[in-house]
Amino acid sequence: MRSPVCYHTIDIDLEVVRVEQVLIRNLPDGTKSSLRARAARNHRSVEAEARTILTAALAAPEQTLVDLLVDPRPEADFDWHPEPIRFEVREVDF
């Protein structure tokens, strides 16, 4: 005589996560060591620190020259005095 078979149903929700990667070549001298030092100060891996820096930089709104010129914050010290454009006025004979 066979023993009865029990079947159990397990409901599993699977989420597919796509991981993107970036390889950065030809970094200026000292960039990797600066990143490594910054990561150590923040108690992160170099990869986690790079991820944090990129994410924060891309999340911030892009600033234009106009944004910098009209920024009312005192720490936003931006001094810009372009050279005036000089025009020469001539009379034209028709």
trRosetta pair geometry for C-beta under 8 A, 3 or more apart (Angstrom, degrees):
i j d omega theta_ij theta_ji phi_ij phi_ji
22 54 8.0 149 40 -117 152 168
24 27 6.2 62 128 -63 108 100
27 31 4.1 -122 165 63 117 139
27 32 5.9 114 87 -41 152 88
28 31 5.1 101 63 -35 73 117
30 33 5.6 -64 -152 47 51 108
30 34 5.7 54 151 -26 80 106
31 34 5.8 -57 -147 37 28 111
31 35 6.3 29 154 -19 64 107
32 35 5.6 -53 -147 37 32 113
32 36 6.3 36 152 -22 65 105
32 46 7.7 21 -164 -156 78 139
33 36 5.4 -48 -145 35 35 115
33 37 6.4 36 154 -19 65 103
34 37 5.8 -53 -147 37 31 110
34 38 6.3 30 154 -17 65 107
35 38 5.7 -54 -145 39 31 110
35 39 6.2 34 154 -22 64 107
35 46 5.7 73 129 -150 105 94
35 49 6.0 154 -176 102 84 128
35 50 6.2 23 -162 -71 134 91
35 53 8.0 -90 -127 -6 100 153
36 39 5.7 -53 -147 35 29 113
36 40 6.5 30 153 -20 62 105
36 46 5.4 -25 -97 -94 67 115
37 40 5.7 -53 -151 34 32 112
37 41 6.6 33 151 -19 64 104
38 41 5.7 -52 -150 34 34 113
38 42 6.4 14 156 -2 66 111
38 49 5.7 138 103 -170 97 144
39 42 6.0 -69 -147 50 29 99
39 44 4.8 -100 -157 80 80 83
39 45 6.2 -30 -177 135 134 17
39 46 4.8 -112 -24 -90 168 47
39 48 7.0 116 -139 66 109 84
39 49 3.6 -113 -92 -25 90 147
39 50 8.0 -23 -75 -25 120 69
40 43 7.5 30 -173 -77 32 35
42 49 6.1 130 59 -103 133 105
42 52 7.7 -125 136 59 160 163
44 48 4.0 -126 -178 90 112 120
44 49 4.7 143 93 -57 126 82
44 52 6.9 -23 -179 -8 176 138
45 48 4.5 94 51 7 81 102
45 49 6.9 -146 90 -6 41 86
46 49 5.7 -55 -148 37 30 112
46 50 6.4 31 154 -18 65 106
47 50 5.9 -54 -148 36 30 110
47 51 6.4 32 153 -20 63 107
48 51 5.5 -53 -148 37 32 115
48 52 6.3 35 153 -22 65 105
49 52 5.6 -53 -148 35 32 113
49 53 6.4 31 154 -18 65 106
50 53 5.8 -54 -146 37 31 111
50 54 6.2 26 158 -14 65 109
51 54 6.1 -59 -145 41 26 107
51 55 6.1 25 159 -19 64 112
52 55 5.9 -57 -142 38 25 109
52 56 6.2 20 161 -14 63 111
53 56 6.1 -61 -147 39 25 106
53 57 6.2 21 158 -17 63 112
54 57 5.8 -59 -143 38 28 109
54 58 6.2 13 164 -8 65 112
55 58 6.3 -66 -145 44 24 101
55 59 6.1 23 158 -23 64 114
56 59 5.8 -58 -141 35 28 111
56 60 6.7 32 160 -27 62 103
57 60 6.2 -53 -155 23 29 110
63 67 4.4 -129 -156 83 81 141
63 68 6.0 86 159 -51 121 86
64 67 4.9 109 50 1 68 100
64 68 7.4 -132 98 -1 42 86
65 68 5.7 -55 -154 36 36 111
65 69 6.3 33 152 -20 68 108
65 80 7.9 74 -167 -79 103 177
66 69 5.7 -57 -146 37 32 110
66 70 6.3 3 165 3 67 112
67 70 6.7 -75 -143 49 23 91
67 71 6.3 46 156 -57 63 98
68 71 5.8 -34 -146 -6 29 120
68 76 7.0 -158 -149 177 63 111
68 78 4.6 158 166 -123 102 179
68 80 7.9 79 113 -16 116 137
69 78 6.6 -106 -87 98 43 128
69 80 6.6 -71 -98 42 98 131
71 76 3.8 -74 116 127 133 159
71 78 6.9 76 42 14 118 124
72 76 7.6 62 63 48 21 129
73 76 4.3 86 70 -1 96 108
74 77 7.3 9 167 -60 51 87
